């Protein structure tokens, strides 16, 4: 083999090895980060659904409004074993609103929002893989924020005075406990990954919450979202 051909063959072999070396480095990088003591943060957008009063539907008693809303979540975690991490999560739902016509010419304009602070256990089924299915489960404290406005219809008055709109009242925030479970899919190796996921949350309903919404309050929340996760 001539010197020129030998140089050409070595160049091809070197170029062919670059993708393999890059893939190996990325895999080793992911494995190094997902180790006991390794930490990560994630954040993204969510969509959640809760049953409840529909806008414009008549109610005998005030009922918690429901619907599908967009929100956000941020979290951070630490690996306690190669396949297990513990994380804290902070999330907000969007505002759920409903106009609820009731008796005696009154309409209640109800607004509410959930704020969730939870502790989760995450199982990493393939820590070093570029795609990892990650079941999660944990408990959370849920703060229920509520605002209400009462509109009174007085048809015997002139049209411009027929509806009396009361003040928008913010009620004391009530806090309940919840069980949270779901599954995420981490897509990507190295330090950064995209993580779509699914969540189910079941919340307790104490006496104070029932007093706020005697017509009913949803126990279940179903939703999902997409986050970006960065490992350190």
Secondary structure as the mmCIF struct_conf table of DSSP 4:
data_model
#
loop_
_struct_conf.conf_type_id
_struct_conf.id
_struct_conf.beg_label_comp_id
_struct_conf.beg_label_asym_id
_struct_conf.beg_label_seq_id
_struct_conf.end_label_comp_id
_struct_conf.end_label_asym_id
_struct_conf.end_label_seq_id
HELX_RH_AL_P HELX_RH_AL_P1 UNK A 3 UNK A 33
BEND BEND1 UNK A 34 UNK A 35
TURN_TY1_P TURN_TY1_P1 UNK A 36 UNK A 37
STRN STRN1 UNK A 39 UNK A 50
STRN STRN2 UNK A 53 UNK A 53
HELX_LH_PP_P HELX_LH_PP_P1 UNK A 54 UNK A 54
TURN_TY1_P TURN_TY1_P2 UNK A 55 UNK A 56
BEND BEND2 UNK A 60 UNK A 61
STRN STRN3 UNK A 65 UNK A 65
STRN STRN4 UNK A 67 UNK A 81
TURN_TY1_P TURN_TY1_P3 UNK A 82 UNK A 83
STRN STRN5 UNK A 84 UNK A 92
HELX_LH_PP_P HELX_LH_PP_P2 UNK A 93 UNK A 95
STRN STRN6 UNK A 96 UNK A 101
BEND BEND3 UNK A 103 UNK A 103
TURN_TY1_P TURN_TY1_P4 UNK A 104 UNK A 105
STRN STRN7 UNK A 106 UNK A 123
TURN_TY1_P TURN_TY1_P5 UNK A 125 UNK A 128
BEND BEND4 UNK A 129 UNK A 130
STRN STRN8 UNK A 131 UNK A 153
TURN_TY1_P TURN_TY1_P6 UNK A 155 UNK A 156
BEND BEND5 UNK A 157 UNK A 157
HELX_RH_3T_P HELX_RH_3T_P1 UNK A 159 UNK A 161
BEND BEND6 UNK A 162 UNK A 162
STRN STRN9 UNK A 163 UNK A 165
STRN STRN10 UNK A 169 UNK A 170
HELX_LH_PP_P HELX_LH_PP_P3 UNK A 171 UNK A 173
STRN STRN11 UNK A 174 UNK A 187
TURN_TY1_P TURN_TY1_P7 UNK A 190 UNK A 191
STRN STRN12 UNK A 192 UNK A 203
HELX_RH_AL_P HELX_RH_AL_P2 UNK A 207 UNK A 212
TURN_TY1_P TURN_TY1_P8 UNK A 213 UNK A 215
STRN STRN13 UNK A 220 UNK A 231
#
